[in-house]
Amino acid sequence: MARASTTTDVFNAVGDAHRRAILDVLLTGEKSVGAIVGQVSMPQPHVSRHLRVLSEVGLVERRTEGRHRFYRLAPDQLRPLHDWVAKYERAINDRLDRIEDYLTELQRQGEDSDT
């Protein structure tokens, strides 16, 4: 794990499949480290290490209650990632719209030649 870039960059942090799995677990709400371990196929030290990276980039927030640590999503920090993906989503949708228009035109031409 490249610590220098991962700890400052949301893109690198979510680039790891294990960290994405942890974020998926946290979608349903705050969880203890033990509960996260129970839902992903990683030992506790690995989960803790990934949680630390996610915390350092601001994607999760931690609170401590006694000896237990609880984590929850901090979705506002996903905004740069969302904005970046949205550009590509618009481009893909534009291409799909053009394909749909082309197919509609072909269908119309086929109907016109049948008459």
Backbone as JSON Lines, residues from 0, in Angstrom:
{"i":0,"aa":"M","n":[0.85,-1.17,0.0],"ca":[0.0,0.0,0.0],"c":[0.9,1.24,0.0]}
{"i":1,"aa":"A","n":[0.75,2.07,-1.0],"ca":[1.56,3.28,-1.11],"c":[1.01,4.35,-0.18]}
{"i":2,"aa":"R","n":[1.59,4.47,0.98],"ca":[1.06,5.35,2.01],"c":[1.05,6.82,1.61]}
{"i":3,"aa":"A","n":[2.08,7.3,0.97],"ca":[2.16,8.74,0.7],"c":[0.99,9.22,-0.15]}
{"i":4,"aa":"S","n":[0.71,8.53,-1.25],"ca":[-0.37,9.0,-2.11],"c":[-1.74,8.6,-1.57]}
{"i":5,"aa":"T","n":[-1.85,7.44,-0.98],"ca":[-3.14,6.95,-0.51],"c":[-3.71,7.82,0.6]}
{"i":6,"aa":"T","n":[-2.87,8.31,1.47],"ca":[-3.38,9.03,2.62],"c":[-3.82,10.45,2.29]}
{"i":7,"aa":"T","n":[-3.56,10.93,1.08],"ca":[-3.97,12.28,0.74],"c":[-4.95,12.32,-0.42]}
{"i":8,"aa":"D","n":[-5.25,11.19,-1.02],"ca":[-6.01,11.18,-2.26],"c":[-7.21,10.23,-2.17]}
{"i":9,"aa":"V","n":[-8.4,10.78,-2.28],"ca":[-9.63,9.99,-2.23],"c":[-9.62,8.95,-3.34]}
{"i":10,"aa":"F","n":[-9.12,9.32,-4.52],"ca":[-9.12,8.41,-5.65],"c":[-8.28,7.17,-5.36]}
{"i":11,"aa":"N","n":[-7.1,7.36,-4.8],"ca":[-6.27,6.21,-4.44],"c":[-6.89,5.39,-3.32]}
{"i":12,"aa":"A","n":[-7.51,6.07,-2.38],"ca":[-8.12,5.36,-1.26],"c":[-9.23,4.43,-1.72]}
{"i":13,"aa":"V","n":[-10.08,4.89,-2.63],"ca":[-11.18,4.05,-3.09],"c":[-10.74,3.12,-4.23]}
{"i":14,"aa":"G","n":[-9.5,3.26,-4.67],"ca":[-8.97,2.38,-5.7],"c":[-8.72,0.97,-5.21]}
{"i":15,"aa":"D","n":[-8.72,0.78,-3.91],"ca":[-8.48,-0.54,-3.32],"c":[-9.81,-1.25,-3.08]}
{"i":16,"aa":"A","n":[-9.93,-2.47,-3.58],"ca":[-11.19,-3.23,-3.47],"c":[-11.58,-3.49,-2.02]}
{"i":17,"aa":"H","n":[-10.61,-3.7,-1.14],"ca":[-10.92,-3.95,0.26],"c":[-11.54,-2.71,0.92]}
{"i":18,"aa":"R","n":[-11.0,-1.55,0.58],"ca":[-11.56,-0.32,1.16],"c":[-12.95,-0.04,0.61]}
{"i":19,"aa":"R","n":[-13.16,-0.35,-0.67],"ca":[-14.51,-0.19,-1.22],"c":[-15.49,-1.12,-0.52]}
{"i":20,"aa":"A","n":[-15.05,-2.34,-0.19],"ca":[-15.92,-3.28,0.53],"c":[-16.28,-2.72,1.91]}
{"i":21,"aa":"I","n":[-15.32,-2.11,2.57],"ca":[-15.58,-1.51,3.88],"c":[-16.58,-0.35,3.73]}
{"i":22,"aa":"L","n":[-16.4,0.48,2.72],"ca":[-17.34,1.57,2.5],"c":[-18.74,1.02,2.24]}
{"i":23,"aa":"D","n":[-18.83,-0.08,1.49],"ca":[-20.13,-0.71,1.23],"c":[-20.79,-1.16,2.52]}
{"i":24,"aa":"V","n":[-20.02,-1.71,3.43],"ca":[-20.55,-2.15,4.73],"c":[-21.1,-0.95,5.5]}
{"i":25,"aa":"L","n":[-20.41,0.17,5.4],"ca":[-20.81,1.36,6.16],"c":[-21.99,2.1,5.54]}
{"i":26,"aa":"L","n":[-22.41,1.69,4.35],"ca":[-23.58,2.33,3.72],"c":[-24.82,2.23,4.6]}
{"i":27,"aa":"T","n":[-24.93,1.15,5.35],"ca":[-26.14,0.94,6.16],"c":[-26.07,1.63,7.51]}
{"i":28,"aa":"G","n":[-24.96,2.29,7.8],"ca":[-24.86,3.02,9.05],"c":[-23.59,2.71,9.81]}
{"i":29,"aa":"E","n":[-23.47,3.34,10.95],"ca":[-22.29,3.21,11.8],"c":[-22.08,1.77,12.24]}
{"i":30,"aa":"K","n":[-20.82,1.34,12.23],"ca":[-20.48,-0.03,12.62],"c":[-19.21,-0.03,13.47]}
{"i":31,"aa":"S","n":[-19.14,-1.0,14.36],"ca":[-17.9,-1.2,15.11],"c":[-16.9,-1.92,14.21]}
{"i":32,"aa":"V","n":[-15.64,-1.86,14.58],"ca":[-14.62,-2.57,13.81],"c":[-14.96,-4.05,13.75]}
{"i":33,"aa":"G","n":[-15.38,-4.62,14.87],"ca":[-15.73,-6.03,14.9],"c":[-16.86,-6.38,13.94]}
{"i":34,"aa":"A","n":[-17.85,-5.51,13.84],"ca":[-18.97,-5.75,12.93],"c":[-18.49,-5.68,11.48]}
{"i":35,"aa":"I","n":[-17.57,-4.76,11.19],"ca":[-17.02,-4.66,9.84],"c":[-16.24,-5.91,9.5]}
{"i":36,"aa":"V","n":[-15.41,-6.36,10.43],"ca":[-14.63,-7.59,10.22],"c":[-15.56,-8.75,9.91]}
{"i":37,"aa":"G","n":[-16.7,-8.8,10.6],"ca":[-17.65,-9.88,10.38],"c":[-18.29,-9.87,9.01]}
{"i":38,"aa":"Q","n":[-18.24,-8.73,8.31],"ca":[-18.9,-8.62,7.01],"c":[-17.93,-8.61,5.82]}
{"i":39,"aa":"V","n":[-16.67,-8.5,6.09],"ca":[-15.67,-8.56,5.0],"c":[-14.72,-9.72,5.29]}
{"i":40,"aa":"S","n":[-14.09,-10.22,4.28],"ca":[-13.22,-11.37,4.46],"c":[-11.77,-10.94,4.68]}
{"i":41,"aa":"M","n":[-11.56,-10.23,5.8],"ca":[-10.22,-9.78,6.16],"c":[-10.06,-9.89,7.67]}
{"i":42,"aa":"P","n":[-8.86,-10.14,8.12],"ca":[-8.61,-10.13,9.56],"c":[-8.68,-8.7,10.12]}
{"i":43,"aa":"Q","n":[-8.92,-8.6,11.4],"ca":[-9.1,-7.3,12.06],"c":[-7.93,-6.34,11.83]}
{"i":44,"aa":"P","n":[-6.66,-6.78,11.91],"ca":[-5.59,-5.79,11.68],"c":[-5.64,-5.17,10.28]}
{"i":45,"aa":"H","n":[-6.02,-5.96,9.29],"ca":[-6.13,-5.42,7.93],"c":[-7.29,-4.43,7.83]}
{"i":46,"aa":"V","n":[-8.42,-4.77,8.44],"ca":[-9.56,-3.86,8.43],"c":[-9.18,-2.55,9.11]}
{"i":47,"aa":"S","n":[-8.51,-2.64,10.24],"ca":[-8.1,-1.42,10.96],"c":[-7.16,-0.57,10.11]}
{"i":48,"aa":"R","n":[-6.25,-1.2,9.4],"ca":[-5.31,-0.46,8.55],"c":[-6.08,0.26,7.43]}
{"i":49,"aa":"H","n":[-7.03,-0.43,6.81],"ca":[-7.83,0.2,5.75],"c":[-8.71,1.31,6.31]}
{"i":50,"aa":"L","n":[-9.26,1.11,7.49],"ca":[-10.07,2.15,8.12],"c":[-9.22,3.39,8.41]}
{"i":51,"aa":"R","n":[-7.98,3.18,8.79],"ca":[-7.08,4.32,9.05],"c":[-6.88,5.13,7.77]}
{"i":52,"aa":"V","n":[-6.66,4.45,6.66],"ca":[-6.49,5.15,5.38],"c":[-7.76,5.91,5.02]}
{"i":53,"aa":"L","n":[-8.9,5.25,5.16],"ca":[-10.18,5.91,4.85],"c":[-10.42,7.12,5.76]}
{"i":54,"aa":"S","n":[-9.99,7.01,7.0],"ca":[-10.11,8.14,7.94],"c":[-9.19,9.29,7.53]}
{"i":55,"aa":"E","n":[-7.97,8.95,7.14],"ca":[-6.99,9.98,6.8],"c":[-7.42,10.81,5.59]}
{"i":56,"aa":"V","n":[-8.14,10.21,4.66],"ca":[-8.62,10.98,3.5],"c":[-10.0,11.57,3.76]}
{"i":57,"aa":"G","n":[-10.57,11.3,4.93],"ca":[-11.83,11.9,5.32],"c":[-13.08,11.19,4.84]}
{"i":58,"aa":"L","n":[-12.96,9.95,4.37],"ca":[-14.12,9.21,3.88],"c":[-14.94,8.56,4.99]}
{"i":59,"aa":"V","n":[-14.31,8.34,6.13],"ca":[-15.04,7.81,7.29],"c":[-14.68,8.64,8.51]}
{"i":60,"aa":"E","n":[-15.61,8.66,9.44],"ca":[-15.39,9.32,10.72],"c":[-15.43,8.27,11.81]}
{"i":61,"aa":"R","n":[-14.66,8.5,12.86],"ca":[-14.55,7.53,13.94],"c":[-14.98,8.16,15.25]}
{"i":62,"aa":"R","n":[-15.67,7.37,16.04],"ca":[-15.94,7.79,17.42],"c":[-15.59,6.62,18.32]}
{"i":63,"aa":"T","n":[-15.17,6.96,19.51],"ca":[-14.75,5.95,20.48],"c":[-15.74,5.93,21.63]}
{"i":64,"aa":"E","n":[-16.12,4.74,22.01],"ca":[-17.0,4.53,23.15],"c":[-16.38,3.43,24.0]}
{"i":65,"aa":"G","n":[-15.74,3.83,25.09],"ca":[-15.01,2.86,25.89],"c":[-13.85,2.3,25.09]}
{"i":66,"aa":"R","n":[-13.79,0.97,25.0],"ca":[-12.72,0.34,24.23],"c":[-13.11,0.11,22.77]}
{"i":67,"aa":"H","n":[-14.3,0.48,22.4],"ca":[-14.8,0.2,21.06],"c":[-14.7,1.44,20.17]}
{"i":68,"aa":"R","n":[-14.37,1.19,18.9],"ca":[-14.33,2.25,17.9],"c":[-15.44,1.99,16.9]}
{"i":69,"aa":"F","n":[-16.16,3.05,16.58],"ca":[-17.26,2.97,15.63],"c":[-16.95,3.88,14.46]}
{"i":70,"aa":"Y","n":[-17.27,3.39,13.27],"ca":[-16.99,4.13,12.05],"c":[-18.28,4.37,11.28]}
{"i":71,"aa":"R","n":[-18.33,5.53,10.61],"ca":[-19.46,5.85,9.75],"c":[-18.93,6.6,8.53]}
{"i":72,"aa":"L","n":[-19.7,6.57,7.47],"ca":[-19.31,7.27,6.25],"c":[-19.31,8.78,6.46]}
{"i":73,"aa":"A","n":[-18.43,9.44,5.75],"ca":[-18.42,10.9,5.65],"c":[-18.6,11.2,4.16]}
{"i":74,"aa":"P","n":[-19.83,11.1,3.66],"ca":[-20.06,11.13,2.21],"c":[-19.67,12.43,1.51]}
{"i":75,"aa":"D","n":[-19.59,13.53,2.23],"ca":[-19.21,14.79,1.58],"c":[-17.83,14.71,0.94]}
{"i":76,"aa":"Q","n":[-16.96,13.87,1.51],"ca":[-15.61,13.74,0.96],"c":[-15.59,12.96,-0.35]}
{"i":77,"aa":"L","n":[-16.71,12.33,-0.7],"ca":[-16.8,11.62,-1.97],"c":[-17.13,12.57,-3.13]}
{"i":78,"aa":"R","n":[-17.42,13.83,-2.85],"ca":[-17.81,14.78,-3.88],"c":[-16.81,14.86,-5.04]}
{"i":79,"aa":"P","n":[-15.49,14.95,-4.8],"ca":[-14.56,15.0,-5.94],"c":[-14.67,13.77,-6.83]}
{"i":80,"aa":"L","n":[-14.83,12.62,-6.22],"ca":[-14.97,11.38,-6.99],"c":[-16.28,11.38,-7.77]}
{"i":81,"aa":"H","n":[-17.35,11.8,-7.12],"ca":[-18.66,11.87,-7.77],"c":[-18.62,12.81,-8.96]}
{"i":82,"aa":"D","n":[-18.04,13.98,-8.78],"ca":[-17.97,14.97,-9.85],"c":[-17.16,14.44,-11.04]}
{"i":83,"aa":"W","n":[-16.08,13.74,-10.75],"ca":[-15.24,13.19,-11.81],"c":[-16.0,12.11,-12.59]}
{"i":84,"aa":"V","n":[-16.66,11.21,-11.88],"ca":[-17.42,10.14,-12.53],"c":[-18.6,10.72,-13.32]}
{"i":85,"aa":"A","n":[-19.2,11.78,-12.83],"ca":[-20.36,12.39,-13.49],"c":[-20.02,12.86,-14.9]}
{"i":86,"aa":"K","n":[-18.79,13.35,-15.12],"ca":[-18.38,13.76,-16.46],"c":[-18.48,12.59,-17.43]}
{"i":87,"aa":"Y","n":[-18.0,11.44,-17.0],"ca":[-18.01,10.26,-17.86],"c":[-19.42,9.71,-18.04]}
{"i":88,"aa":"E","n":[-20.21,9.82,-17.0],"ca":[-21.6,9.38,-17.1],"c":[-22.35,10.21,-18.16]}
{"i":89,"aa":"R","n":[-22.13,11.52,-18.15],"ca":[-22.76,12.38,-19.15],"c":[-22.3,12.01,-20.56]}
{"i":90,"aa":"A","n":[-21.0,11.78,-20.73],"ca":[-20.47,11.42,-22.05],"c":[-21.06,10.09,-22.53]}
{"i":91,"aa":"I","n":[-21.14,9.12,-21.65],"ca":[-21.71,7.82,-22.02],"c":[-23.18,7.97,-22.37]}
{"i":92,"aa":"N","n":[-23.92,8.73,-21.57],"ca":[-25.34,8.95,-21.85],"c":[-25.54,9.66,-23.18]}
{"i":93,"aa":"D","n":[-24.68,10.62,-23.5],"ca":[-24.76,11.31,-24.78],"c":[-24.57,10.32,-25.93]}
{"i":94,"aa":"R","n":[-23.59,9.44,-25.8],"ca":[-23.34,8.44,-26.85],"c":[-24.51,7.48,-26.98]}
{"i":95,"aa":"L","n":[-25.07,7.06,-25.86],"ca":[-26.23,6.17,-25.91],"c":[-27.43,6.86,-26.56]}
{"i":96,"aa":"D","n":[-27.6,8.13,-26.27],"ca":[-28.69,8.89,-26.91],"c":[-28.5,8.95,-28.42]}
{"i":97,"aa":"R","n":[-27.25,9.17,-28.86],"ca":[-26.99,9.22,-30.31],"c":[-27.24,7.86,-30.95]}
{"i":98,"aa":"I","n":[-26.87,6.78,-30.28],"ca":[-27.14,5.43,-30.8],"c":[-28.64,5.21,-30.9]}
{"i":99,"aa":"E","n":[-29.36,5.61,-29.87],"ca":[-30.82,5.45,-29.88],"c":[-31.44,6.24,-31.04]}
{"i":100,"aa":"D","n":[-30.98,7.48,-31.25],"ca":[-31.48,8.29,-32.36],"c":[-31.19,7.61,-33.69]}
{"i":101,"aa":"Y","n":[-29.98,7.07,-33.82],"ca":[-29.6,6.39,-35.06],"c":[-30.47,5.16,-35.3]}
{"i":102,"aa":"L","n":[-30.7,4.37,-34.28],"ca":[-31.54,3.18,-34.43],"c":[-32.98,3.55,-34.75]}
{"i":103,"aa":"T","n":[-33.48,4.61,-34.16],"ca":[-34.83,5.09,-34.45],"c":[-34.93,5.52,-35.91]}
{"i":104,"aa":"E","n":[-33.9,6.22,-36.38],"ca":[-33.87,6.66,-37.78],"c":[-33.83,5.45,-38.71]}
{"i":105,"aa":"L","n":[-33.0,4.45,-38.4],"ca":[-32.95,3.23,-39.23],"c":[-34.31,2.54,-39.25]}
{"i":106,"aa":"Q","n":[-34.95,2.47,-38.11],"ca":[-36.26,1.83,-38.03],"c":[-37.27,2.6,-38.88]}
{"i":107,"aa":"R","n":[-37.22,3.92,-38.8],"ca":[-38.15,4.74,-39.58],"c":[-37.9,4.55,-41.07]}
{"i":108,"aa":"Q","n":[-36.64,4.5,-41.47],"ca":[-36.3,4.3,-42.89],"c":[-36.78,2.94,-43.37]}
{"i":109,"aa":"G","n":[-36.65,1.92,-42.5],"ca":[-37.13,0.59,-42.85],"c":[-38.64,0.57,-43.01]}
{"i":110,"aa":"E","n":[-39.34,1.28,-42.19],"ca":[-40.8,1.35,-42.28],"c":[-41.22,2.12,-43.55]}
{"i":111,"aa":"D","n":[-40.46,3.16,-43.89],"ca":[-40.78,3.94,-45.1],"c":[-40.56,3.13,-46.36]}
{"i":112,"aa":"S","n":[-39.56,2.27,-46.37],"ca":[-39.28,1.46,-47.57],"c":[-40.26,0.31,-47.72]}
{"i":113,"aa":"D","n":[-40.92,-0.09,-46.63],"ca":[-41.9,-1.16,-46.67],"c":[-43.22,-0.69,-47.29]}
{"i":114,"aa":"T","n":[-43.45,0.6,-47.29],"ca":[-44.73,1.11,-47.82],"c":[-44.68,1.46,-49.27]}
